[in-house]
């Protein structure tokens, strides 16, 4: 997919360096997952800063780098004129909005049911999922137990996945012709 980075107003790019349009075959925030023509988002986390892995991402084939640290971004611009660099206020927010766009707004095409609370999220989500299946409504379920898609259970790292993983799961559910997506949502995930 060719992404014209200057025409994505939801990203709120402070500045775009290099080519404004790039062929983008994937989006990631873990440099170990970068492949050719991927966009790498420099997320600042509690344990590390994605800006420290820009060089690794480029060497692995990233053609777009999105980050919020101007000094770190500017270190690479002259060395890599063929790479698109986006300076943004918040790379995590930019990733979330880009994921929606990259996965063709699949979340707009499904009924989403979120279950939150102190206790019983897994049970209630499972009951809703089973009721829908009993009514022959194709649905997917994600939460503590993982990602259940058509009876196949895939692992997930957290009760509530990050924005990128959530959009990937919703897209897969849509491709599998699901009509609904039930999500167990922790209070931490809501924040």
Order of alpha helices (4+ residues) and beta strands (2+ residues): beta-beta-beta-beta-beta-alpha-beta-alpha-beta-alpha-beta-alpha-beta-beta-beta-alpha-beta-alpha
